Amino acid sequence: MKAIPYGRQNITEEDIKAVVETLRSNYLTQGPKIAEFEEAFANYVGSKFAVAVANGTASLHLCALALGIKKGDKVITTPITFAASANCIRYCGGEVVFSDINPQTYLLDINKVRSLLESAPKGTYKGIIPVDFAGRANDLEAFRSLADEYDLWIIEDSCHSPGGSFKNSKNTTQSCGNGNYADLAIFSFHPVKHIASGEGGMITTNDESLYHKLLQLRTHGILKDNDLYTNSIELAGGLEVYPGWYMEMQNLGYNYRLTDFQAALGLSQLSRANEGIEERRYIAANYFNAFKDASFIKGQSKIIEGHAYHLYVIEVEDRLGLYNYLRSKNIFSQIHYIPCHLMPYYKQFGWKEGDFPYAENYYKHCISLPMYPTLKAEEQAYVINEINTFYIEKY
Ligand SMILES: Cc1ncc(COP(=O)(O)O)c(C=O)c1O
């Protein structure tokens, strides 16, 4: 059997054609494909605005900047995520406060977040970053009402969940990143994600003023808008109107732009996003049924409506043994994630083993199985069979 990774991109001839067409056009960076991709993505998730950026990490950083995070600001997130979800707070000098997961959902436990908020004077915390880990959407309606009580903002890290959703209390489907509850949501287009553009990211929001801030910060903090200039017209040449070359850098921004050919690839991939999710859901159901009665399974991803299945996780005994055995069979599973609070960088702030028993227990047992739309039925059967064989031989 050829090597089976835990995730991989699916590049079609159509994708290649879209990129080549853009390469032949007049634009390499910020051209018409950026706006097209932004509009199509906003439509896909149901938000008012979308801003394409260089990658998911840049999206998080821009959100933190747009929300004005500064030295000492405390922000709550989950330890079971990719470090970037927390790092964006550190980039701005803020303080990351981790809080444990719910062992059933693997998501930030809202009750623990509530306890944290209740145990400190109002104003101590500035925001919450719930992560739709593995593709399972957070109940953002619940997070929003908690956030409103404490005057907090929410950044939804939806890197794992484009196309995912949850049902609110009125039983209405709420797509991840639709901006109805979170102030800002972010996505990544890294090759293992649902939509791949090489590197790439997107921020969605319904807040017009944040949207304009993000556009500026994405390009060095520069704006081109006669109505918003603060310098006198004399600096621009003393004319009646500002000349075409005039612009102002009013804030400290970055170059976090996406290129036009990446946007073309993202756009082409987006047109197949729904198909991809259906495939992922089918694969998830196969895993779930294969393992639901297995004695070696301590927990696994659930079959729930709206799950986008970026990952399919099982929790097992002897996870290291299974991981190595699968590698010997050319199956490259992965571990998501080593808890962030146990990264040496975060330990320097006092976080330590034992702080988050559910996250740490989850980490000891979790393993992400191959999950991508082009995973073939015989490949999945082979993965399931090898996992069963490992435990039959072991016990
Ligand atoms: C949950 C989460 N947040 C943020 C990121 C960062 O995205 P990127 O790799 O595009 O910078 C990732 C990507 O791995 C992720 O999985």
The ligand as an SDF file (V2000), in Angstrom:
LIG
                    3D

 16 16  0  0  0  0  0  0  0  0999 V2000
   -6.5880   25.8130   14.6590 C   0  0  0  0  0  0  0  0  0  0  0  0
   -5.5580   26.5140   13.8100 C   0  0  0  0  0  0  0  0  0  0  0  0
   -5.3790   27.8360   13.9950 N   0  0  0  0  0  0  0  0  0  0  0  0
   -4.4750   28.5140   13.2500 C   0  0  0  0  0  0  0  0  0  0  0  0
   -3.7110   27.8900   12.2890 C   0  0  0  0  0  0  0  0  0  0  0  0
   -2.7030   28.6820   11.5290 C   0  0  0  0  0  0  0  0  0  0  0  0
   -2.9100   28.6550   10.1430 O   0  0  0  0  0  0  0  0  0  0  0  0
   -1.7010   28.7770    9.1230 P   0  0  0  0  0  0  0  0  0  0  0  0
   -0.9260   27.5060    9.1530 O   0  0  0  0  0  0  0  0  0  0  0  0
   -2.3840   29.0010    7.7980 O   0  0  0  0  0  0  0  0  0  0  0  0
   -0.8900   29.9440    9.5310 O   0  0  0  0  0  0  0  0  0  0  0  0
   -3.8980   26.5250   12.0600 C   0  0  0  0  0  0  0  0  0  0  0  0
   -3.1220   25.8440   11.0060 C   0  0  0  0  0  0  0  0  0  0  0  0
   -2.4650   24.8840   11.1500 O   0  0  0  0  0  0  0  0  0  0  0  0
   -4.8170   25.8090   12.8550 C   0  0  0  0  0  0  0  0  0  0  0  0
   -4.9990   24.4940   12.6990 O   0  0  0  0  0  0  0  0  0  0  0  0
  1  2  1  0
  2  3  1  0
  2 15  2  0
  3  4  2  0
  4  5  1  0
  5  6  1  0
  5 12  2  0
  6  7  1  0
  7  8  1  0
  8  9  2  0
  8 10  1  0
  8 11  1  0
 12 13  1  0
 12 15  1  0
 13 14  2  0
 15 16  1  0
M  END
$$$$
